[in-house]
Amino acid sequence: MKQATANCPAKVSRSKKFDVRKLELVPILKRGEAPVSVKEAVHRGRENPATNWGKREMEQIWAVRESIPISVWRVGKYVLFTKRVWRRRYGHRYVWCVDRDASGWSRGCCWLGGDVDAGGMLPSLRK
């Protein structure tokens, strides 16, 4: 999954506190399933209101990312925020994305023409 930070809209600001104790990540793919397009992942995220999060929720997670335990968000996992799909010049469409890898955290945007592998997740809250 490639992030296209140069194509992201305006800079994201800090936002309210987020209760990381309730955060859980839901896999986009079923066990053993082949990669799907980001477009299909967005469709799956929108099917369930609990996993259809947008930019505001992405900002909240970003603001508290350092306090998210590795047991909740493992290295190598990335989260798509499917609520808003936006279009850049020349028609390419994107959704927000936050990634945790060995070198730390990054945020950006994912092109709907890309693929989602087993690292792709959707955000949700435990009740």
KEKE-3310 file (N, C-alpha, C; in steps of 0.2 Angstrom, whole numbers, plus 5000, padded with zeros to 4 digits):
npx = (5004:5004:5007:5002:5007:5010:4998:4989:4975:4974:4984:4983:4975:4978:4967:4953:4954:4956:4949:4959:4958:4947:4949:4949:4956:4949:4951:4952:4953:4947:4953:4966:4961:4964:4973:4963:4956:4958:4947:4937:4940:4935:4922:4919:4921:4912:4900:4897:4892:4900:4913:4915:4924:4930:4939:4940:4940:4952:4961:4960:4965:4978:4982:4984:4993:5005:5002:4995:4994:5005:4999:4986:4988:4998:5015:5017:5004:4990:4978:4963:4953:4937:4926:4925:4928:4939:4943:4956:4965:4964:4957:4960:4956:4955:4957:4959:4973:4982:4998:5008:5024:5040:5049:5041:5026:5015:5006:4994:4987:4978:4977:4963:4965:4974:4980:4975:4982:4985:4989:4980:4967:4952:4946:4938:4927:4927:4913)
npy = (4994:5010:5027:5043:5057:5069:5072:5075:5084:5100:5104:5094:5098:5098:5089:5085:5075:5057:5042:5030:5017:5011:5009:4998:4988:4983:4970:4972:4962:4945:4931:4923:4929:4936:4951:4967:4980:4998:5004:4994:4991:5003:5003:4991:4997:5007:4999:4996:5006:5008:5006:5016:5029:5046:5061:5069:5059:5053:5063:5064:5051:5053:5063:5056:5046:5041:5036:5024:5007:4994:4982:4985:4992:4985:4985:4988:4988:4997:5010:5013:5027:5029:5037:5049:5052:5060:5070:5074:5085:5081:5070:5059:5049:5049:5042:5046:5040:5031:5025:5013:5009:5001:5012:5021:5032:5037:5048:5050:5049:5038:5031:5027:5018:5009:4995:4985:4975:4962:4970:4980:4989:4994:5006:5005:5006:4998:4992)
npz = (5000:4995:5000:4996:5000:4995:4988:4997:5005:5013:5028:5042:5058:5076:5087:5098:5113:5112:5117:5119:5125:5121:5107:5093:5080:5065:5053:5036:5026:5025:5033:5024:5012:4996:4991:4990:4981:4985:4983:4985:4998:5004:5001:5009:5022:5023:5024:5037:5050:5062:5058:5048:5048:5048:5043:5055:5065:5061:5064:5078:5082:5077:5085:5097:5095:5100:5112:5109:5112:5107:5107:5103:5090:5080:5073:5056:5052:5045:5044:5036:5033:5029:5027:5020:5003:4993:4979:4968:4957:4940:4942:4951:4965:4983:5000:5018:5028:5041:5046:5054:5056:5057:5058:5064:5065:5052:5042:5029:5012:5003:4987:4978:4968:4972:4981:4995:5007:5019:5029:5030:5039:5048:5058:5074:5089:5104:5114)
capx = (5000:5008:5004:5003:5007:5010:4992:4984:4973:4977:4987:4978:4976:4976:4960:4951:4957:4953:4949:4963:4957:4942:4951:4951:4956:4946:4954:4948:4952:4946:4959:4967:4959:4969:4972:4958:4957:4957:4940:4933:4940:4931:4915:4918:4921:4905:4895:4896:4894:4905:4920:4916:4927:4932:4945:4940:4942:4959:4965:4960:4970:4984:4984:4986:4996:5011:4999:4991:4998:5007:4994:4980:4990:5004:5019:5015:4997:4988:4971:4960:4947:4933:4920:4926:4933:4940:4946:4962:4965:4965:4952:4962:4952:4959:4955:4965:4976:4987:5002:5013:5029:5046:5052:5036:5020:5015:4999:4994:4981:4978:4974:4958:4967:4979:4978:4975:4984:4983:4990:4974:4963:4947:4945:4931:4927:4924:4908)
capy = (5000:5016:5033:5049:5063:5075:5073:5076:5091:5105:5101:5092:5101:5094:5089:5083:5069:5051:5036:5024:5011:5008:5008:4992:4988:4977:4968:4973:4956:4939:4926:4920:4932:4940:4959:4970:4987:5002:5006:4989:4992:5009:5000:4987:5001:5010:4995:4996:5013:5007:5007:5021:5035:5051:5065:5071:5054:5052:5068:5062:5046:5055:5067:5052:5040:5038:5032:5018:5002:4990:4977:4987:4994:4982:4988:4984:4989:5004:5011:5018:5031:5028:5041:5054:5051:5066:5070:5079:5087:5075:5065:5053:5049:5046:5042:5046:5033:5031:5019:5012:5004:5000:5018:5025:5033:5042:5049:5052:5047:5031:5031:5022:5013:5005:4988:4984:4969:4959:4975:4985:4989:4999:5008:5004:5006:4992:4995)
capz = (5000:4995:5003:4992:5005:4991:4985:5002:5006:5018:5034:5048:5064:5082:5089:5105:5116:5110:5122:5115:5128:5117:5100:5090:5073:5061:5047:5030:5022:5028:5033:5018:5006:4992:4992:4986:4979:4991:4982:4988:5005:5006:5001:5015:5028:5023:5025:5044:5053:5067:5055:5043:5051:5043:5044:5062:5069:5060:5068:5085:5083:5076:5091:5103:5092:5104:5118:5107:5114:5102:5107:5099:5084:5079:5068:5050:5051:5043:5045:5031:5035:5023:5027:5014:4997:4989:4972:4967:4950:4935:4944:4956:4972:4989:5007:5023:5030:5046:5046:5060:5054:5061:5060:5068:5062:5046:5039:5022:5009:4999:4981:4977:4963:4975:4984:5002:5009:5025:5034:5030:5044:5048:5065:5077:5096:5108:5118)
cpx = (5004:5004:5006:5003:5007:5003:4986:4981:4977:4979:4982:4980:4975:4969:4959:4954:4953:4954:4952:4961:4951:4943:4952:4951:4953:4949:4950:4947:4951:4952:4960:4965:4964:4968:4966:4960:4955:4949:4935:4934:4936:4924:4914:4917:4915:4899:4893:4897:4899:4912:4921:4918:4930:4938:4946:4942:4950:4963:4965:4965:4977:4987:4987:4990:5001:5008:4995:4996:4999:5002:4988:4982:4997:5008:5017:5008:4995:4981:4968:4954:4942:4927:4920:4931:4933:4944:4951:4961:4967:4961:4954:4958:4956:4955:4961:4967:4982:4991:5007:5018:5035:5049:5047:5029:5020:5007:4999:4987:4983:4974:4969:4960:4972:4976:4979:4977:4982:4985:4985:4969:4958:4947:4938:4932:4924:4919:4910)
cpy = (5006:5022:5039:5055:5069:5077:5075:5083:5095:5101:5100:5095:5096:5094:5087:5076:5063:5046:5030:5017:5007:5006:5001:4992:4982:4976:4969:4966:4950:4935:4923:4923:4936:4947:4961:4977:4992:5004:5001:4990:4998:5006:4996:4992:5005:5006:4995:5003:5013:5008:5012:5028:5039:5055:5067:5065:5052:5057:5066:5056:5048:5059:5063:5046:5037:5035:5026:5012:4997:4984:4978:4988:4991:4986:4984:4985:4996:5004:5015:5021:5032:5033:5046:5052:5057:5065:5076:5081:5081:5069:5059:5054:5046:5046:5043:5040:5035:5025:5019:5007:5004:5007:5023:5026:5038:5042:5051:5050:5041:5032:5026:5016:5008:4999:4989:4976:4967:4965:4980:4984:4994:5000:5007:5005:5000:4996:4994)
cpz = (5000:4997:4998:4996:5001:4988:4991:5003:5011:5024:5039:5054:5070:5084:5096:5107:5113:5115:5118:5119:5124:5110:5099:5083:5070:5055:5041:5026:5027:5028:5027:5011:5002:4993:4987:4985:4985:4990:4985:4996:5008:5006:5008:5022:5029:5025:5033:5047:5058:5064:5049:5046:5046:5046:5052:5066:5068:5064:5075:5086:5082:5082:5097:5101:5096:5110:5116:5108:5107:5101:5103:5092:5083:5073:5062:5048:5049:5043:5039:5034:5029:5022:5021:5009:4994:4983:4971:4959:4946:4938:4949:4963:4977:4996:5012:5026:5035:5046:5052:5057:5058:5063:5063:5064:5056:5045:5032:5019:5004:4993:4980:4972:4965:4978:4991:5003:5016:5031:5035:5035:5044:5056:5068:5085:5099:5112:5125)
residu = (MET:LYS:GLN:ALA:THR:ALA:ASN:CYS:PRO:ALA:LYS:VAL:SER:ARG:SER:LYS:LYS:PHE:ASP:VAL:ARG:LYS:LEU:GLU:LEU:VAL:PRO:ILE:LEU:LYS:ARG:GLY:GLU:ALA:PRO:VAL:SER:VAL:LYS:GLU:ALA:VAL:HIS:ARG:GLY:ARG:GLU:ASN:PRO:ALA:THR:ASN:TRP:GLY:LYS:ARG:GLU:MET:GLU:GLN:ILE:TRP:ALA:VAL:ARG:GLU:SER:ILE:PRO:ILE:SER:VAL:TRP:ARG:VAL:GLY:LYS:TYR:VAL:LEU:PHE:THR:LYS:ARG:VAL:TRP:ARG:ARG:ARG:TYR:GLY:HIS:ARG:TYR:VAL:TRP:CYS:VAL:ASP:ARG:ASP:ALA:SER:GLY:TRP:SER:ARG:GLY:CYS:CYS:TRP:LEU:GLY:GLY:ASP:VAL:ASP:ALA:GLY:GLY:MET:LEU:PRO:SER:LEU:ARG:LYS)
# end
